Amino acid sequence: MSKTILYVDDEPWFVDALHEALHNEGYSLLKAENGAKAIKLLKDSIASGIIPDLIILDVIMPEGESENSNLKGNDGGRRTGVRVYEAIRKHLNLTIPIIFVTVVDDPMMERTVKQSERSLGIDTISVLVKPVLPTELIQAVDRILNSSTKRK
C-alpha cells in the first residue's frame, strides 16, 4: 500500500512540480493551499480513519477562511505554517511526521519546532529551504517515512 502525503503550500506551481516526482516514487498526494484547508482535510481524515503518513508544510502562506482562531496571526502569514503545525500537534493530537518548506532560512523557527518535537518524543522533522529539488525532497521523505516505519 502506498504512503499518503499531505502537501500544504499556497503555490500550486511548486506543488505540481514536485507532485510528479513523488508520484513516480509511489506516493499518493493530497493537497491543501492554505492552513484552514489543511486543518479541515486532517479533521476529515481523522473522521474517516485514513490519516496521511507525512505532511509537507509551507511556513509562509495564507491562513485561509477558518473558524479556528489558532491560525489567525498578525504577521501577514509569515508563520502560518508554524500555527498549522501547533494545531496539528496540540488540537488534533497527531504525531504525523512533518517536513517544513520555506523560502526563508529561519534557524530560530527550526530550533523551536525541533525542541517541541523532542519534547513529544518525535524525531522525524525536517526543514528544507526553497527552491527544493525533487531529489532533495524525495530523500527527506524517504528518510522520514523509513524512520517512522521502523519505530512502529
WOCORSUL-V517099 format. One record per pair of residues at least 4 apart in sequence whose ideal C-beta (glycine too) atoms are under 7 Angstrom apart, sorted by the first residue. I is the first residue (numbers start at 1). J is the second residue. If there is no record, write none. Layout:
i->I j->J
i->I j->J
This chain:
i->2 j->26
i->2 j->27
i->2 j->28
i->3 j->27
i->3 j->53
i->3 j->54
i->3 j->145
i->4 j->28
i->4 j->30
i->4 j->52
i->4 j->53
i->5 j->22
i->5 j->27
i->5 j->29
i->5 j->52
i->5 j->53
i->5 j->54
i->5 j->56
i->5 j->141
i->6 j->30
i->6 j->32
i->6 j->38
i->6 j->41
i->6 j->52
i->6 j->55
i->7 j->15
i->7 j->29
i->7 j->31
i->7 j->56
i->8 j->32
i->8 j->38
i->8 j->55
i->8 j->56
i->8 j->57
i->8 j->58
i->8 j->84
i->9 j->14
i->9 j->15
i->9 j->33
i->9 j->58
i->9 j->61
i->9 j->101
i->10 j->33
i->10 j->34
i->10 j->58
i->10 j->61
i->10 j->62
i->11 j->15
i->12 j->16
i->12 j->33
i->13 j->17
i->14 j->18
i->15 j->19
i->15 j->31
i->18 j->22
i->18 j->134
i->18 j->137
i->19 j->23
i->19 j->29
i->20 j->24
i->21 j->25
i->21 j->134
i->21 j->138
i->22 j->27
i->22 j->29
i->22 j->138
i->23 j->27
i->23 j->29
i->25 j->138
i->30 j->41
i->30 j->52
i->32 j->37
i->32 j->38
i->32 j->41
i->33 j->37
i->34 j->61
i->34 j->62
i->34 j->63
i->34 j->64
i->35 j->39
i->35 j->61
i->35 j->63
i->35 j->64
i->35 j->71
i->35 j->80
i->35 j->83
i->35 j->84
i->36 j->40
i->36 j->63
i->36 j->64
i->36 j->65
i->36 j->66
i->36 j->68
i->36 j->71
i->37 j->41
i->37 j->64
i->38 j->42
i->38 j->84
i->39 j->43
i->39 j->66
i->39 j->68
i->39 j->84
i->39 j->87
i->40 j->44
i->41 j->45
i->42 j->46
i->42 j->88
i->42 j->92
i->42 j->94
i->43 j->47
i->44 j->48
i->45 j->50
i->45 j->51
i->45 j->52
i->46 j->51
i->46 j->92
i->51 j->94
i->51 j->96
i->52 j->96
i->53 j->145
i->54 j->96
i->54 j->97
i->54 j->99
i->54 j->141
i->54 j->144
i->54 j->145
i->55 j->96
i->55 j->98
i->56 j->99
i->56 j->101
i->57 j->81
i->57 j->84
i->57 j->85
i->57 j->98
i->57 j->100
i->58 j->81
i->58 j->101
i->58 j->102
i->59 j->79
i->59 j->81
i->59 j->82
i->59 j->100
i->59 j->102
i->59 j->109
i->60 j->77
i->60 j->78
i->60 j->80
i->60 j->81
i->60 j->102
i->60 j->103
i->60 j->104
i->61 j->77
i->61 j->80
i->61 j->81
i->62 j->77
i->62 j->80
i->63 j->71
i->63 j->72
i->63 j->77
i->63 j->80
i->66 j->71
i->68 j->87
i->70 j->83
i->70 j->86
i->70 j->87
i->70 j->91
i->71 j->80
i->71 j->83
i->71 j->84
i->71 j->87
i->73 j->79
i->73 j->80
i->73 j->83
i->75 j->79
i->79 j->83
i->80 j->84
i->81 j->85
i->81 j->100
i->82 j->86
i->82 j->109
i->82 j->113
i->83 j->87
i->84 j->88
i->85 j->89
i->85 j->98
i->85 j->113
i->86 j->90
i->87 j->91
i->87 j->92
i->88 j->92
i->88 j->94
i->88 j->96
i->89 j->94
i->89 j->120
i->95 j->120
i->95 j->122
i->97 j->124
i->97 j->125
i->97 j->144
i->97 j->148
i->98 j->125
i->99 j->126
i->99 j->128
i->99 j->140
i->99 j->141
i->99 j->144
i->100 j->127
i->101 j->128
i->101 j->130
i->101 j->132
i->102 j->106
i->102 j->127
i->102 j->129
i->102 j->130
i->103 j->130
i->105 j->129
i->106 j->110
i->107 j->111
i->108 j->112
i->109 j->113
i->110 j->114
i->110 j->127
i->111 j->115
i->112 j->116
i->113 j->117
i->113 j->125
i->114 j->118
i->114 j->125
i->115 j->119
i->116 j->120
i->117 j->122
i->117 j->123
i->117 j->125
i->118 j->123
i->124 j->144
i->124 j->147
i->124 j->148
i->126 j->140
i->126 j->144
i->128 j->132
i->128 j->136
i->128 j->137
i->128 j->140
i->132 j->136
i->132 j->137
i->134 j->138
i->135 j->139
i->136 j->140
i->137 j->141
i->138 j->142
i->139 j->143
i->140 j->144
i->141 j->145
i->142 j->146
i->143 j->147
i->144 j->148
i->145 j->149
i->146 j->150
i->147 j->151
i->148 j->152
